[in-house]
Amino acid sequence: MSKKNLAILTILIAIILDQIIKIYVKTHFALGEEVVVFDWFILHFTENNGMAMGFEFGGKAGKLFLTLFRLVAVCGIIYWLTQTIKRKVNNAVIIAISLIFSGAVGNIIDSVFYGVIFDSSEHKVATLFSDNPYGTIFHGKVVDMFYFPLWQGVLPDWIPFVGGEFFTFFQYIFNPADAFISVGVALLFIFSKQAFPKEEKKIEA
């Protein structure tokens, strides 16, 4: 398989999988509803109205700025991917950049379109293609559902600042797109020499 086809296949599979899972959760869970798969793995439906890990800024204007920034970033990733495909690099690098691109696009789809194709999930299951959408274009909320509370307990008192407090690891709720970005970054770190080759210096006679 050519590197170009590998990138296209990775992107298509990742984006489709991301959206299938998000749409399923959105149309089968009310906001805050959860299913305990294992003690350490919970499907918990929440929505992120801002940046990663739930940070928000600037209200609607900030949300619009964030979405537009993501669109610009995606254009940069496309250029990076096309330039990388031209080089003879490990396929893992192609997959890594493709996953990062897919994750960014997956969350952009939520931000751009979900506000106009879904109604509210407050206290009920949302309807796809509703006549009463909860938002406007570019102001949709990102759907999150994966929660891995691998350890919960009170931290030892000797730990500075947080000692004696109840702590959950891992406390953040994320979605497939976030996972794709994280895996892509991890692969780039592992294959950093192939992803970011150093230019050889020419020795002058």
N, C-alpha and C positions, 0 to 999 in steps of 0.2 A: 504494500500500500504506500502511495506517495505521501510525503509529509503534508501536502496541502489537503489531501483527502482525510488523513488522520486528524488534522485540525478541525475540518468541517464535521466529521463524524463525532468527535469528542464534544464539540460545541452543541450540535443538535441533540445528542443524547442527554447532556447535562441540563440544557435549558428546558427540554420537554419533561424530564424527570422532576426538575425543580417546580415547574408549574403544575404538573399533575398532583404532586404532594400538597402544594399550597392550596390549590382549588379544592381538593378533597377535604382538607382540614377546614377551610373556610365554609364549605357547604355541608359539613357534618358536625361541627363543633360550635357551640356558643362561646363567646369571648370568656376566657378564664376556665373553660372546661378542660378536663384532662383525663388521660387514660394511663394507668400505671402498668407498663409492660414488664419491667423489673424494678426492684427497689432503686436501682441506679440509672434507670432509663424510663423517662416519663414523656408522654406526648401531652404538652400543655399549650393550648392555643392562646397566643397573645399577639398584639400588633405593635409594631415599632413605627412611631411617627417621625423619627428623626434619624440620627446617625447610628453607627454600630453601638451595641450594648445599651440602647435606649436613650442615648443623649439627644437632647433637643436644643434648638436655638432659633431665635428670630421669628417664631410663629410661622404664618403662611409664607411670608417673604423668605424666611430662612429655609423652609422646606423647598420652595421653588429654586432657590440658589443651589441647594444641595443636589437636587435632581439634575439641574443644568450642568453642575460641576461633574456629576457622574457621567453625563452624556459626553462631555469633552474628554474625560478620562478614558472612556471606552474607545473614542476615536484614536487616542494615543496608543492604547493597547492593540488595536487593529494594526496600526502602523508597525508597532514592535513585533507583532506576530508575523506579518508579511515579510519583514526584513529577516527575521529569524528563520523562516521557512527557506529563504534563499541560501542560507548557509548550511553546511553539512554538520548538523548538531545531533545529539542524542534525541531520540523520539520522546524521551521523558521531558525534555525542555519544551517541545512543541505541545505536549499534553498539559504541562504546567501552565503555560501562557494561555492555552485554550480554556482551561478550567477557571483561571482568573477572569478572563473575558466573559465566560458563561455566567459566573457568579455575579459579576457586575451587571450584566444584561438582565439576569433573573430578577434582581432587586429593583432595577429600573422599570421593568414591566409592572411590578406592584405599584411603584410610586406614580407612574404615569397613568395607568389604566384602571387600577382596582377601585379608585374612588368613583368611577363612572359606570362600572359594570356590576358592582355589588351594592346591596343595601347594608345597613348597620348590623353588626354581630352582637350588639348589646342585648343580653338576656334572651337571645334567640339565634337560630342558625340562619346565616345569610343566604340570600337568593342571588344566583348568578343571572346577569342581564336583567336586573330589577328595574322597575319603572320609578323607583324611589331611591336612587343611589345616595350613598352617604357623603360623597364629596364631589370634587371637580377634577378635571384632567390636570395632571402634574401634582396633585395633592392627595394621592392614594397612600394607604398605610401598608408597610411591609409585613407580611405574615411570617410569624415565627412559631416553632412548635417543638423543637428538640431540646430536652432538658436532661442533663446528666448530673444529678447530685451524687457524685461518687463518694463523697464523705461529708458528714454533718456532725458538728460537735462544738464544744467550748474549747477555745484555744488556750494553751498554757499561759499562766500569768506572766511568765518571764519573757514572752514575746513583746517587743516594744510596740506601743500605740494600740494594738488590737488584742493584747493579752486579756483573757477572761471573757471575751466576747464570743457569741455564737457565730459560727462560720460555716458556709457551705462551699464545697469545692466539687463540681464546677457550678457556679450559681447563674451563669448567663444562659438565656434561651436563644437559640439560633435556628436557621433554616438551611435547606440544602445549598442554596447559593452561597451562604457564608462558609459552609463546609468546603465547597469547591474552591473558594478563594484561599482558604487556609491550607488545603492540600496542595494547591498550585504553588503557594509561597514556600511550603516545606520542600517540594520537589526542586524548586529553583535554588534553595539553600543547599540541598544535597548535590545537585548538579551545577553548582555555581561556576565552576571552571568552564563548563561547556556553554552555560547561559551568558556569562560575562567574560569572554576571552580577553586576555590582555594583549594589546598590540605589541608586536615584537619591534624592538628598537633596531634600526639599521646602524651598523657599525661602519663609520666612515674610514676609508683607508688613509 
